[in-house]
Amino acid sequence: PGSVVPDQQAKIASRLMGYIRNLNVKVGETVKEGQLLFAIDPTDINSQIRQAQSAVAQAKAALTDAKADFDRFSKLFKEQSVSHQQFDKVKLQYQVAQENLSAAEAGLEQAKGQMRYADVKAPFDGVIVQKMSVTGDLAAPGNPILVLENRNLMSVQVEVSGDLYRQLKIGNEAQIFFEGKEQSA
């Protein structure tokens, strides 16, 4: 006796924490690669994007201010009206403002990048074989929502005795019977 098992099976989970929306697929339904399986409510992601946009705006304003100070102090330093220490301090503040803007822009890109995980799509053509959640449930990263199997790539798994196993070689053929129908493998 043996079992027919899929070679390709995926436990579909969200990478984001959030409420599940549009989980309209059903067990037994065939889906295509790239088809929307469900979505995660993007409210939290949109909030993160707005916060990141605000951080970028603040960093740009701080950079503009730091550049103006740097330009003034550069002129004053050339005229020997400020000390080297004062000029170095303003120069450092300008460099820090540049780095803060870079960090804020990276944070914005990261927040925008999270949006692509809000829509969860089928990674391959297959059949929904299990559904562990419904619309409105809270999804958490790593907790499966659905199980998808590719029914076009199947294997037969059997247990064989140790004596028979020692006699088997790669390339040996076996006969498989499915519900009384003989198949070659």
PyMOL commands that set and color helices and strands:
alter all, ss='L'
color gray80, all
select helices_A, chain A and resi 43-78+84-117+162-167
alter helices_A, ss='H'
color red, helices_A
select strands_A, chain A and resi 2-6+9-13+18-21+30-31+36-40+119-121+126-131+138-139+144-149+154-158+175-178+181-184
alter strands_A, ss='S'
color yellow, strands_A
deselect
rebuild
show_as cartoon
